[in-house]
């Protein structure tokens, strides 16, 4: 199979779909790898390193798409890439289709076989290809939030760890999953007063066991959320429903009760966001203000920690990339239930039920 790795074009997206070790692994299996010129520079991988690994460097993105049977990316294709996609071409990347009707329509019209990293799901319910980026985004959310609390950046001037004799900053985290727990690790490390809300009682027990009295855990319900929001300095949205739009847990009215200069970071923005006032921003213009509250809502947060993120991502995506290249989508999905759950679009139809439901489109799963 011919595998193509194009350069990412989303604003400040410096990650790349495959590192040089991944190129070697695919070539060892008998496949050919085409990499767009300079695709890896943002992650510190040169064209020469790719060539040494056995890849062929192509000058244009269009050429990569035209020759490749499978495209390996990091982020979803942008509108200028839609015409380059071909019928039956495998697209293996983060897709986040539930809040993206235009992208979904384009993939259906092109009859692409779309495998979404974020919905590949093991039998225990875990999402192995989402984990490393959730870890990066979670840790980054606390750092970003702490930065924007600075007075010179528009914040209220609160140091999360405080100092002796002064109140510590309050961090509230909605969701105790991978992103939430990593946000909490950083916040606890900075010395903040941390509260995590989750609907899963077993998850709350687990968080209580590992953090002890360093955090407070609360069941995520409207009463607890309403009580917590007004006393929060940094609010982190880390809610995830696999493949679905994130539920709005925090309303505009609740945000209006926060003190001016407070900060909101919504990690779930690439799935629609779990905070009503959030809308996607970019690394070039990452924030906006609602009722005096700073909102940071960048969908590709790990893109600025590109070297760490790229190598962490290939660590988990390569296994399935090799499987897809060796077997093709149909046989690979038939052999691996987790990968089958990653198939979002196939043959002009939505093949993932939650995406079809959220976008009000026909659902037609691949028969295996």
C-alpha positions in Angstrom: 0.0 0.0 0.0 1.1 3.6 -0.6 0.9 5.7 2.5 0.9 9.5 2.3 1.8 11.9 5.1 0.8 15.5 4.2 1.9 18.6 6.1 -0.8 19.9 8.5 -2.3 23.2 7.6 -4.4 24.0 10.6 -3.3 27.2 12.3 -0.2 26.6 14.5 -0.5 22.8 14.0 3.1 21.6 14.2 2.5 17.9 14.7 2.9 15.4 11.9 1.1 12.1 11.3 4.1 9.8 11.3 7.6 9.9 12.8 10.6 8.4 11.1 10.3 5.2 13.2 6.8 4.8 11.9 8.1 5.1 8.4 10.6 2.4 9.0 7.9 0.1 10.4 5.6 0.5 7.4 8.4 0.0 4.9 9.5 -3.1 6.7 6.0 -4.5 6.1 6.5 -3.9 2.4 4.7 -0.6 2.0 5.7 2.7 0.4 5.6 6.0 2.3 5.3 9.4 0.8 5.9 12.5 2.9 5.2 16.0 1.9 8.3 18.3 2.0 8.9 19.9 5.4 5.9 18.0 6.9 7.9 17.1 10.0 9.9 20.3 10.6 7.4 21.6 13.2 8.1 18.4 15.2 11.9 18.6 14.7 12.0 15.9 12.0 13.9 16.8 8.8 13.3 15.7 5.3 16.7 14.0 5.4 15.6 12.0 8.5 12.5 10.8 6.6 14.5 9.9 3.6 17.0 8.0 5.7 14.1 6.0 7.1 13.1 5.1 3.6 10.3 7.6 2.8 10.1 9.5 -0.5 9.7 13.3 -0.2 7.2 15.0 -2.5 7.1 18.7 -3.1 3.3 19.2 -3.0 0.4 18.2 -0.8 -1.7 17.5 -4.0 0.8 15.0 -5.2 0.7 13.2 -1.8 -3.1 12.9 -1.9 -3.1 11.9 -5.5 -0.7 9.0 -5.1 -1.5 7.6 -1.7 -4.0 4.8 -0.9 -4.0 5.8 2.8 -3.5 9.3 4.3 -2.1 9.5 7.8 -2.7 12.9 9.4 -3.1 14.4 12.8 -6.1 16.8 12.4 -9.2 16.7 10.2 -8.9 17.9 6.5 -9.6 21.5 6.0 -11.8 22.8 3.0 -8.8 23.3 0.7 -8.0 19.6 1.2 -11.5 18.2 0.4 -11.1 18.1 -3.4 -7.8 16.2 -3.0 -9.6 13.2 -1.3 -10.5 10.3 -3.5 -13.2 7.6 -3.4 -12.1 4.6 -1.4 -9.0 6.4 -0.1 -8.3 5.6 3.6 -8.2 8.7 5.8 -6.7 7.9 9.2 -6.7 10.9 11.6 -8.6 12.7 14.3 -11.9 13.6 12.7 -14.3 14.8 15.5 -17.2 14.7 13.1 -20.1 15.1 15.5 -19.9 19.0 15.5 -18.7 19.1 11.9 -21.6 18.7 9.4 -19.6 20.4 6.5 -16.6 18.2 6.9 -18.8 15.1 7.2 -20.7 16.0 4.1 -17.4 16.4 2.2 -16.2 12.9 3.3 -19.5 11.3 2.4 -19.5 13.0 -1.1 -15.9 11.8 -1.7 -16.8 8.3 -0.4 -13.7 8.3 1.8 -13.0 5.4 4.2 -12.6 7.5 7.4 -11.0 6.1 10.5 -11.1 8.5 13.5 -8.4 8.1 16.1 -10.8 9.4 18.8 -13.4 6.6 18.5 -11.1 3.6 18.3 -12.2 2.0 21.6 -11.1 -1.1 23.5 -13.5 -3.5 25.2 -12.9 -1.8 28.6 -14.2 1.5 27.1 -10.8 3.2 26.9 -9.8 5.2 23.9 -6.1 4.4 23.4 -5.4 6.9 20.5 -7.0 9.7 22.5 -5.0 9.1 25.7 -1.6 10.7 24.8 -3.2 13.9 23.4 -5.6 14.1 26.3 -2.6 13.9 28.7 -0.9 16.7 26.9 -4.1 18.9 26.7 -4.9 18.2 30.3 -1.5 19.2 31.6 -1.4 22.2 29.2 -4.9 23.4 30.3 -3.6 24.2 33.8 -0.5 25.9 32.6 -2.4 28.0 30.1 -5.1 28.9 32.7 -2.4 29.8 35.3 -0.8 32.1 32.7 -4.0 33.9 31.8 -4.8 34.5 35.4 -1.9 37.0 35.4 -3.0 40.6 35.6 -0.9 41.6 32.6 -2.8 39.1 30.5 -6.3 40.3 31.6 -6.7 37.9 34.5 -7.6 38.7 38.1 -4.0 38.4 39.3 -4.3 35.2 41.2 -1.3 32.9 41.7 -2.8 29.4 41.8 -0.4 28.2 44.5 -0.8 31.3 46.6 1.8 32.1 49.2 1.7 31.7 53.0 -1.1 33.8 54.5 -3.0 34.2 51.2 -5.8 32.0 49.7 -4.7 29.6 47.0 -6.3 29.8 43.6 -9.4 27.6 43.0 -9.4 25.2 40.1 -12.6 23.4 39.1 -12.3 20.5 36.6 -15.4 19.1 34.9 -14.7 15.5 34.1 -12.3 13.1 35.8 -11.1 11.2 32.7 -7.6 11.3 31.2 -7.6 15.1 30.5 -9.2 15.9 33.8 -6.8 13.8 35.9 -3.8 15.3 34.1 -5.1 18.8 34.6 -5.5 18.0 38.3 -1.9 16.6 38.5 -0.6 20.0 37.3 -2.9 22.0 39.5 -2.1 20.0 42.6 1.6 20.4 41.7 1.2 24.1 41.5 -0.4 24.1 45.0 -4.0 25.1 43.9 -7.2 24.2 45.6 -8.6 21.6 43.2 -12.1 20.3 42.8 -13.0 17.6 40.2 -16.6 16.8 39.2 -17.6 13.6 37.5 -20.8 11.6 37.1 -19.1 8.2 37.6 -19.0 7.2 41.2 -16.2 4.7 40.7 -14.1 7.3 39.0 -14.6 9.6 41.9 -13.5 6.8 44.3 -10.4 6.3 42.1 -9.5 10.0 42.1 -10.0 10.1 45.9 -7.7 7.2 46.3 -4.9 8.5 44.2 -5.1 12.2 45.3 -6.3 11.8 48.8 -7.0 15.1 50.6 -5.1 17.0 48.0 -8.3 17.5 46.0 -12.1 17.6 46.5 -14.3 15.3 44.5 -18.0 16.1 43.8 -20.7 14.3 41.9 -21.4 16.2 38.7 -24.9 17.5 38.9 -26.5 20.9 38.3 -26.6 21.8 41.9 -22.9 21.2 42.6 -21.9 22.9 39.3 -24.0 26.0 40.2 -22.4 26.2 43.6 -18.9 25.7 42.4 -18.7 28.0 39.4 -18.9 31.4 41.2 -16.0 30.6 43.5 -13.7 29.3 40.7 -10.7 31.1 39.4 -9.8 28.6 36.7 -12.6 26.4 35.2 -11.4 23.5 33.0 -13.9 21.6 30.8 -12.7 18.1 30.3 -15.9 16.2 29.5 -15.9 13.5 26.8 -18.7 11.3 25.4 -16.9 9.1 22.8 -17.7 10.3 19.2 -20.5 12.6 20.4 -21.0 16.3 20.9 -20.0 17.3 24.4 -23.0 18.2 26.6 -23.2 21.8 27.8 -22.8 21.5 31.5 -22.1 25.2 32.2 -24.5 27.9 31.0 -23.9 31.5 30.0 -25.7 32.5 33.2 -23.3 30.5 35.3 -20.3 32.1 33.6 -21.8 35.5 34.4 -21.5 34.6 38.1 -17.7 34.2 37.9 -15.5 37.1 38.9 -14.1 39.2 36.1 -10.6 38.0 35.2 -11.4 34.4 35.9 -10.4 31.9 33.2 -12.1 29.2 31.3 -10.2 26.5 29.3 -12.5 24.1 27.4 -10.5 21.0 26.3 -13.8 19.6 24.9 -14.1 22.4 22.3 -13.2 20.0 19.4 -16.3 18.0 20.3 -18.5 21.2 20.5 -17.4 22.2 24.0 -19.0 21.5 27.4 -19.3 25.2 28.3 -22.1 27.2 26.5 -20.1 30.3 26.0 -17.2 28.5 24.3 -16.4 28.6 20.5 -13.3 27.4 18.7 -10.3 29.7 18.6 -6.8 29.2 17.4 -3.2 29.4 18.7 -2.8 32.8 16.9 -5.9 34.3 18.6 -6.5 31.8 21.5 -8.8 33.8 23.8 -12.0 35.9 23.9 -13.9 37.4 26.8 -17.5 36.9 27.9 -18.8 38.9 30.9 -15.2 39.7 31.8 -14.3 36.0 31.9 -11.3 34.9 29.7 -12.1 31.9 27.5 -9.3 29.8 26.0 -10.9 27.4 23.5 -8.2 26.1 21.1 -9.2 22.7 19.4 -5.6 21.6 18.7 -4.0 22.5 22.0 -1.2 19.8 21.8 -0.1 21.3 18.4 2.2 23.8 20.1 4.0 21.0 22.1 4.5 19.3 18.8 7.6 17.2 19.4 6.3 15.6 22.5 2.8 15.2 21.0 3.9 13.8 17.7 6.1 11.0 19.1 3.4 10.2 21.8 0.8 10.0 19.0 2.7 7.7 16.7 3.4 5.4 19.7 -0.3 4.6 19.7 -1.4 5.1 16.1 1.2 3.0 14.4 -0.2 -0.4 15.4 -3.5 0.3 13.6 -1.8 2.0 10.7 0.2 -1.2 10.0 -3.0 -3.2 10.4 -4.9 -1.0 7.9 -2.0 -1.1 5.4 -1.5 -4.9 5.6 -5.2 -5.9 5.5 -7.2 -3.0 4.2 -10.1 -1.4 6.1 -12.6 -4.2 5.7 -10.5 -7.1 6.8 -8.7 -5.0 9.5 -12.1 -4.0 11.0 -13.3 -7.5 10.9 -10.3 -8.7 12.8 -10.2 -5.9 15.4 -13.3 -4.7 17.2 -11.5 -1.6 18.6 -10.5 -0.5 15.1 -14.1 -1.2 13.8 -15.4 1.4 16.3 -13.0 3.8 14.7 -14.7 3.6 11.3 -16.8 6.8 11.0 -17.6 7.1 7.3 -17.6 4.4 4.6 -19.0 4.2 1.1 -20.8 7.5 1.3 -22.5 6.8 4.6 -21.9 7.5 8.3 -20.7 4.3 9.8 -20.6 5.5 13.5 -24.0 5.6 15.1 -23.4 8.6 17.5 -22.1 10.8 14.7 -25.1 9.9 12.5 -27.5 10.7 15.5 -25.8 14.0 16.3 -25.8 15.2 12.6 -29.2 13.6 11.8 -27.8 11.5 9.0 -28.5 7.9 7.9 -26.5 5.4 9.8 -25.1 2.5 7.8 -22.4 0.4 9.5 -19.9 -1.7 7.6 -21.0 -5.3 7.6 -18.3 -7.6 8.8 
